[in-house]
Amino acid sequence: MDRAPGLSVRLKLTFSYAGFLMLAGAVLLGAFAGFLGDYRERAQDAGEVVIAPSGTELLRDFAPAAAGAIVFLLVFGLAGGWILAGRMLAPLTRLADATRTAARGSLSHRIELEGRQDEFRELADAFDGMLARLEAHVAEQQRFAANASHELRTPLAITQTLLDVARNDPNRESSELDERLRVVNARAIDLTEALLLLSRTDQRSFSRDDVDLSLIAEEATETLLPLAEKHGVVIETSGDITPTIGSHALLLQLTTNLLHNAIVHNLPEYGTVEVSTAVGPEDAVLMVENTGDKLSPHVVATLTEPFQRGTGRVRSDHVGAGLGLAIAKSITQAHDGTLSLSPRAGGGLCVTVRLPATARQVT
């Protein structure tokens, strides 16, 4: 936006300091002159002998001194106000420099304003925190874009290879080619839908209604029960009515992703998955816990990043896109909740989702 040029804040503060100082000096000098005149009149009324100049003589002798004092206060106020305003506005100068640096694309710069806590330092700390979050978000988006490009390129390259082979070998069985193309195409569709779902949750473009997490958990369990039986995994559900506010479809997607992940990444046989819901004083809790291989805290910390599948945890028949937990985390954050992962002592993973309780959301 184009704005007309004006006085700087430092100059305005300088004039304000000088004007206030001159006004205070003028009031003080006026009060002093009034006191002398009043004292002379009261003494004369009492019949006392007053040795003092007359009013005209007092004004003639006092006015030059008063004018000199006012001029001194003006010069002193301007000089002192300029220095004090500069010192007061120095943190804002550093903040403006940091803002211009960030606008040029450098998000690693920090103000790191020293000194005790006050309004300027609180503003500088908040700005540093914003830059840190923005830098982390941009880095995450860059990694996501690079990984998404790689993941999308893979099925397209496979499809191109299969078509080239079929074109060069006319005697090749078309049924086998059709099946492989169907699988590759399904994988590309699933990946695209997952990316669209991530974009939808990031934009929070969904309506919120009253939902019950326990019913959503039962619905997801019924949907994935055939997959659990195929993998020899037993699903156990528990929990009372757990009300919250959100999108039923997205929360069902979240629960389904967590449950699917728990089934696929489980023991080869006799695995278990425990799904439970609970109501806390300020949140609604959904917990999905599964048996499986032992996981290190370092591996667990990376599982919610897009396209992170966990080395050694993927079965050949369910490669996936590596977006299940990333989508779950994105849906949780879009509902103003938190998702935490922790390894189980005996092997496997425990995922806890905390969403705001109904009363808190209504407030």
C-alpha positions as CSV (number, residue, x, y, z in Angstrom):
1,M,0.0,0.0,0.0
2,D,1.3,3.5,-1.0
3,R,1.2,5.9,1.9
4,A,2.0,9.6,2.0
5,P,5.3,10.4,3.8
6,G,5.1,11.5,7.4
7,L,7.1,12.1,10.5
8,S,8.9,9.1,12.0
9,V,7.8,7.7,15.4
10,R,11.1,8.7,16.9
11,L,10.6,12.4,15.8
12,K,7.0,12.3,17.1
13,L,8.2,11.0,20.5
14,T,11.0,13.6,20.6
15,F,8.5,16.5,20.1
16,S,6.2,14.9,22.6
17,Y,8.9,14.7,25.3
18,A,10.1,18.3,24.5
19,G,6.6,19.7,24.5
20,F,5.7,18.0,27.8
21,L,8.9,19.3,29.4
22,M,8.3,22.9,28.2
23,L,4.7,22.8,29.4
24,A,5.8,21.5,32.8
25,G,8.4,24.2,33.0
26,A,6.0,26.9,32.0
27,V,3.5,25.8,34.6
28,L,6.2,25.7,37.2
29,L,7.5,29.2,36.3
30,G,3.9,30.6,36.2
31,A,3.1,29.1,39.6
32,F,6.3,30.6,41.0
33,A,5.5,34.1,39.6
34,G,2.0,33.9,40.9
35,F,3.2,32.9,44.3
36,L,5.5,36.0,44.5
37,G,2.7,38.3,43.5
38,D,0.2,36.8,45.9
39,Y,2.7,36.9,48.7
40,R,3.3,40.7,48.1
41,E,-0.4,41.5,48.0
42,R,-1.2,39.6,51.2
43,A,1.7,41.3,53.0
44,Q,0.5,44.8,52.0
45,D,-3.0,44.0,53.1
46,A,-1.7,43.0,56.5
47,G,0.0,46.4,56.9
48,E,3.4,44.9,56.8
49,V,6.4,46.7,55.3
50,V,7.3,44.8,52.1
51,I,10.6,45.3,50.5
52,A,9.9,43.9,47.1
53,P,9.7,45.1,43.5
54,S,6.4,46.1,42.1
55,G,4.4,43.9,39.8
56,T,5.7,45.7,36.7
57,E,9.3,45.5,37.9
58,L,8.8,41.9,38.8
59,L,7.5,41.0,35.4
60,R,10.3,43.0,33.7
61,D,13.0,41.2,35.7
62,F,11.4,37.8,35.7
63,A,10.3,37.5,32.1
64,P,13.8,37.2,30.4
65,A,14.9,34.6,33.0
66,A,11.7,32.7,32.4
67,A,12.1,32.9,28.6
68,G,15.7,31.7,28.9
69,A,14.5,28.8,31.0
70,I,11.9,27.8,28.5
71,V,14.4,27.9,25.6
72,F,16.8,25.7,27.7
73,L,14.0,23.3,28.4
74,L,13.1,23.2,24.7
75,V,16.7,22.4,23.6
76,F,17.2,20.0,26.5
77,G,13.8,18.3,25.8
78,L,14.6,17.9,22.0
79,A,18.1,16.5,22.6
80,G,17.1,14.3,25.5
81,G,13.9,13.2,23.8
82,W,15.7,12.2,20.6
83,I,18.2,10.1,22.6
84,L,15.5,8.5,24.8
85,A,13.2,7.8,21.8
86,G,16.1,6.2,20.0
87,R,16.9,3.9,22.9
88,M,13.2,3.0,23.4
89,L,12.7,2.3,19.7
90,A,15.9,0.3,19.1
91,P,14.1,-3.1,19.6
92,L,11.5,-2.1,17.0
93,T,14.4,-1.3,14.6
94,R,15.8,-4.8,15.1
95,L,12.3,-6.3,14.6
96,A,11.8,-4.4,11.3
97,D,15.2,-5.6,10.1
98,A,14.3,-9.2,11.0
99,T,11.0,-8.8,9.2
100,R,12.7,-7.5,6.0
101,T,15.1,-10.4,6.2
102,A,12.3,-12.9,6.5
103,A,10.5,-11.3,3.6
104,R,13.5,-11.9,1.4
105,G,13.2,-15.6,2.2
106,S,15.7,-16.1,5.0
107,L,13.6,-17.7,7.9
108,S,16.6,-18.8,10.0
109,H,17.3,-15.3,11.3
110,R,16.3,-14.6,14.9
111,I,16.1,-11.3,16.9
112,E,17.1,-12.8,20.3
113,L,16.5,-9.6,22.1
114,E,18.5,-9.5,25.3
115,G,17.4,-8.0,28.6
116,R,14.6,-8.5,31.1
117,Q,11.1,-9.2,30.1
118,D,9.0,-6.3,28.9
119,E,6.6,-5.5,26.1
120,F,9.3,-5.2,23.4
121,R,11.0,-8.4,24.5
122,E,7.7,-10.2,24.6
123,L,7.0,-9.0,21.0
124,A,10.5,-10.1,19.9
125,D,10.1,-13.6,21.5
126,A,6.7,-14.0,19.9
127,F,8.2,-13.0,16.5
128,D,11.1,-15.5,17.0
129,G,8.7,-18.2,17.8
130,M,6.6,-17.4,14.7
131,L,9.7,-17.5,12.5
132,A,10.7,-20.9,14.0
133,R,7.3,-22.4,13.4
134,L,7.2,-20.9,9.9
135,E,10.6,-22.2,9.1
136,A,9.7,-25.7,10.3
137,H,6.4,-25.6,8.3
138,V,8.2,-24.5,5.1
139,A,10.8,-27.2,5.5
140,E,8.1,-29.8,6.1
141,Q,6.2,-28.6,3.0
142,Q,9.3,-28.8,0.9
143,R,10.0,-32.4,2.1
144,F,6.4,-33.3,1.5
145,A,6.4,-31.9,-2.1
146,A,9.6,-33.7,-2.9
147,N,8.4,-37.0,-1.4
148,A,5.0,-36.6,-3.1
149,S,6.6,-36.1,-6.5
150,H,8.7,-39.2,-6.0
151,E,5.7,-41.3,-4.9
152,L,3.6,-40.2,-7.7
153,R,6.3,-40.7,-10.3
154,T,6.8,-44.3,-9.2
155,P,3.4,-45.8,-10.3
156,L,3.5,-43.7,-13.5
157,A,7.0,-45.0,-14.4
158,I,5.8,-48.6,-13.7
159,T,2.8,-48.1,-16.0
160,Q,5.0,-46.7,-18.7
161,T,7.3,-49.6,-18.4
162,L,4.5,-52.2,-18.6
163,L,3.0,-50.4,-21.7
164,D,6.4,-50.4,-23.4
165,V,6.9,-54.1,-22.7
166,A,3.4,-54.9,-24.0
167,R,4.1,-52.9,-27.2
168,N,7.4,-54.6,-27.9
169,D,6.0,-58.1,-27.1
170,P,2.7,-58.6,-28.8
171,N,2.6,-62.3,-27.7
172,R,2.5,-61.4,-24.0
173,E,-0.6,-62.4,-22.1
174,S,-2.9,-59.3,-21.8
175,S,-4.6,-60.6,-18.7
176,E,-1.4,-60.4,-16.6
177,L,-0.6,-57.0,-18.0
178,D,-4.2,-55.8,-17.2
179,E,-3.9,-57.0,-13.6
180,R,-0.6,-55.4,-13.0
181,L,-1.9,-52.1,-14.5
182,R,-5.0,-52.3,-12.4
183,V,-2.9,-52.7,-9.2
184,V,-0.6,-49.8,-10.2
185,N,-3.5,-47.6,-11.1
186,A,-5.3,-48.4,-7.8
187,R,-2.1,-47.4,-6.0
188,A,-1.9,-44.1,-7.8
189,I,-5.6,-43.4,-7.1
190,D,-5.2,-44.2,-3.4
191,L,-2.1,-41.9,-3.2
192,T,-3.9,-39.1,-5.0
193,E,-7.0,-39.4,-2.7
194,A,-4.7,-39.4,0.4
195,L,-3.0,-36.2,-0.8
196,L,-6.3,-34.5,-1.4
197,L,-7.5,-35.5,2.1
198,L,-4.3,-34.0,3.5
199,S,-5.0,-30.8,1.7
200,R,-8.6,-30.8,2.9
201,T,-7.6,-31.2,6.5
202,D,-4.9,-28.6,6.3
203,Q,-7.4,-26.1,5.0
204,R,-10.0,-27.1,7.7
205,S,-12.7,-26.9,5.0
206,F,-15.3,-29.2,6.8
207,S,-18.3,-28.8,9.0
208,R,-18.3,-29.8,12.7
209,D,-21.1,-31.8,14.3
210,D,-21.6,-33.6,17.6
211,V,-20.1,-37.1,17.3
212,D,-19.4,-40.1,19.5
213,L,-15.9,-41.5,19.3
214,S,-17.0,-44.9,20.7
215,L,-19.5,-45.4,17.8
216,I,-16.9,-44.3,15.3
217,A,-14.4,-46.8,16.7
218,E,-17.0,-49.6,16.4
219,E,-17.8,-48.6,12.8
220,A,-14.1,-48.7,11.9
221,T,-13.6,-52.0,13.6
222,E,-16.5,-53.6,11.7
223,T,-15.1,-52.3,8.4
224,L,-11.6,-53.7,9.0
225,L,-12.7,-56.9,10.7
226,P,-12.1,-59.0,7.5
227,L,-8.6,-57.6,7.1
228,A,-7.9,-58.4,10.8
229,E,-9.1,-62.0,10.3
230,K,-6.9,-62.3,7.2
231,H,-3.8,-61.3,9.2
232,G,-4.8,-63.4,12.2
233,V,-5.2,-60.3,14.4
234,V,-7.8,-60.1,17.2
235,I,-9.4,-56.6,17.7
236,E,-10.6,-55.7,21.2
237,T,-12.8,-52.6,21.7
238,S,-13.8,-50.9,25.0
239,G,-15.1,-47.6,26.2
240,D,-18.2,-45.6,27.1
241,I,-19.9,-42.8,25.2
242,T,-17.2,-40.3,24.2
243,P,-18.7,-37.1,22.8
244,T,-16.7,-34.6,20.9
245,I,-17.3,-32.1,18.0
246,G,-15.9,-32.6,14.5
247,S,-16.4,-34.1,11.1
248,H,-17.8,-37.7,11.3
249,A,-16.2,-38.6,8.0
250,L,-12.8,-37.3,8.9
251,L,-12.8,-38.8,12.4
252,L,-13.9,-42.1,10.9
253,Q,-11.0,-41.8,8.4
254,L,-8.6,-41.1,11.3
255,T,-9.8,-44.1,13.3
256,T,-9.7,-46.3,10.2
257,N,-6.1,-45.3,9.4
258,L,-5.0,-46.0,13.0
259,L,-6.7,-49.3,13.1
260,H,-5.5,-50.3,9.6
261,N,-1.9,-49.4,10.6
262,A,-2.2,-51.5,13.8
263,I,-3.5,-54.5,11.9
264,V,-0.9,-54.4,9.1
265,H,2.1,-53.7,11.3
266,N,1.5,-56.5,13.8
267,L,2.8,-59.9,14.7
268,P,2.8,-62.5,11.9
269,E,0.2,-64.5,13.9
270,Y,-1.7,-64.2,17.1
271,G,-1.5,-60.4,17.1
272,T,-3.9,-58.2,19.0
273,V,-5.2,-54.6,18.6
274,E,-6.9,-52.8,21.5
275,V,-9.2,-49.9,20.7
276,S,-10.5,-47.8,23.6
277,T,-12.2,-44.5,24.1
278,A,-12.5,-42.4,27.3
279,V,-13.7,-39.0,28.5
280,G,-11.4,-36.7,30.4
281,P,-12.2,-33.5,32.2
282,E,-11.2,-31.4,29.1
283,D,-10.8,-33.9,26.3
284,A,-12.1,-37.0,24.6
285,V,-9.5,-39.7,24.2
286,L,-9.1,-42.4,21.5
287,M,-6.4,-45.0,22.0
288,V,-5.2,-47.7,19.6
289,E,-2.6,-50.1,20.8
290,N,-1.2,-53.1,18.9
291,T,1.4,-55.8,19.4
292,G,4.3,-56.1,17.0
293,D,8.0,-55.7,16.6
294,K,10.0,-53.6,19.1
295,L,10.4,-50.0,17.9
296,S,12.9,-47.5,19.0
297,P,11.8,-44.0,20.1
298,H,13.7,-42.5,17.1
299,V,11.7,-44.6,14.6
300,V,8.4,-43.8,16.4
301,A,9.1,-40.1,16.3
302,T,9.3,-40.2,12.4
303,L,6.2,-42.3,11.7
304,T,3.8,-39.4,11.5
305,E,5.8,-37.7,8.7
306,P,4.5,-38.2,5.2
307,F,5.8,-41.3,3.3
308,Q,7.5,-42.7,6.4
309,R,6.7,-46.4,6.5
310,G,9.1,-47.6,9.1
311,T,11.9,-49.9,8.0
312,G,11.2,-53.6,8.7
313,R,7.5,-52.9,9.5
314,V,6.0,-53.2,6.1
315,R,4.5,-56.3,4.6
316,S,4.9,-57.1,1.0
317,D,1.1,-57.3,0.4
318,H,0.4,-54.0,2.0
319,V,3.0,-51.5,0.9
320,G,0.8,-48.5,1.4
321,A,1.6,-44.9,0.6
322,G,3.2,-44.0,3.9
323,L,0.4,-41.4,4.6
324,G,-1.8,-43.2,7.1
325,L,-0.4,-41.8,10.3
326,A,0.4,-38.5,8.5
327,I,-3.3,-38.1,7.6
328,A,-4.3,-39.1,11.1
329,K,-2.1,-36.4,12.6
330,S,-3.4,-33.8,10.1
331,I,-7.0,-34.7,10.9
332,T,-6.3,-34.5,14.7
333,Q,-4.6,-31.1,14.3
334,A,-7.5,-29.8,12.2
335,H,-9.8,-30.7,15.1
336,D,-7.6,-28.8,17.6
337,G,-6.4,-32.1,19.1
338,T,-3.1,-33.8,19.7
339,L,-1.8,-37.2,18.5
340,S,1.0,-38.9,20.3
341,L,2.9,-42.2,19.6
342,S,4.9,-44.3,22.0
343,P,6.5,-47.7,21.6
344,R,5.2,-50.6,23.8
345,A,7.6,-52.3,26.1
346,G,6.8,-55.7,24.7
347,G,6.8,-54.5,21.1
348,G,4.3,-52.7,19.0
349,L,2.9,-49.2,19.1
350,C,0.4,-47.2,21.2
351,V,-1.3,-44.2,19.5
352,T,-3.3,-41.7,21.7
353,V,-5.6,-39.1,20.2
354,R,-6.9,-36.3,22.4
355,L,-9.7,-34.1,21.1
356,P,-11.5,-31.2,22.8
357,A,-14.5,-32.3,24.8
358,T,-17.9,-31.1,23.7
359,A,-18.5,-28.6,26.5
360,R,-15.1,-27.0,25.8
361,Q,-15.8,-26.7,22.1
362,V,-19.2,-25.2,22.6
363,T,-17.6,-22.6,25.0
